[in-house]
Amino acid sequence: MSNSLRPVFPYLRVTRELIEVKQICPLCQDVSNVVVPRDGYDSWSRGMSIQDALPGISSEDREILMTGLHPECWDEVTDFASNACMPLETMQIFSF
């Protein structure tokens, strides 16, 4: 467990055990809401890895909590990143 604290995002209490965290996508500005156990969210915000703190939520919801990116924008980012890398054959054209 890390000693660094993570930012705490605004949330609403759904029940005594659950909270709803709102995140804004940095690419499209859409708002995503993720309902998570409060104790797991608190553990993550205090430095525990998100997989250990919130094992019962989907990887998509964990990504929303960590970065704000929802699945559609995550796909755009990863598609762009994979297309931005030049294959070795292309790089050899530019070698001197």
Secondary structure, 3 states (H helix, E strand, C coil): CCCCCCCCCCEEECCCCEEEEEEECCCCCCEEEEEEEHHHHHHHHCCCCHHHHCCCCCHHHHHHHHHCCCHHHHHHHHHHHHHHCCCHHHHHHCCC
